[in-house]
């Protein structure tokens, strides 16, 4: 008689005789699941109570894809500082053998200069942890960071997770004439409008204007008027000439535009 066992549990005792000297028993196992990994199955052969049964065991080894990808603890947004190195962690869970981890930036771009450290099977449950060290710039603000994981033996199954990037940086100032306005061939009595374009994260609350380094204040007659990032000069005269600048500050620092000769 040939039987199959899992521990003390009898799985199959229906022997099939294929010839006079050979008895076989084909075990038909239900579809495998992850819980079957490392399961030990024992085949036992016996012909009477007078002899010691012979047995042989097999262990089930399995390959299976990851079940999830967790990026930076599941945070939908990661806040970084421009020029300050930051480590971002991605865990690919449930893969056997260990998963291959890939990182991509906005629009699938590679991440030049980034450094990756990979630790495989850190929790003995098929988890692979990848730690990416990035040096963000303001161009990364508003972009995305994607981590994907796949089993090298089952490359068609790829899981992905994406987080959004918020990069903090001090104001970037650009000063020039407002669209439709010109600084060429100005005459006394003319009107001029200057526009200060500001890029910053976090946003600035106000823009300060100066002429030759002296802060400008609105005048009662509205010959000089400011509306945050726009400076309107009416009925200019000789005292209006000089170097105009705009400045702003946020939590990351303060900046002043290049001077504009008016």
ABEGO torsion letter per residue (X at the ends): XBBBBBEABBABABBBBABAABBBBBBBBBBBBAAABGBBBBBBBBABAABBBBBBBBBBBBBBBBABBBBGGGBABBBBBBGBBBBBBBBBBGBOBBBBBBBBBBGGBBBBGBBBBBBBGAAGAGBBBBBBBBBBBAAABGBBBBBBBBBAABAABBBBBBBBBBBBBBBBBBBBBBBGBBABGBBBGBBBBBBBBBBBOBBBABBBBBBGGBBBBBBAAGABBBBGABBBBBGBBAAABEBBBBBBBBAAEBBBBBBBBX
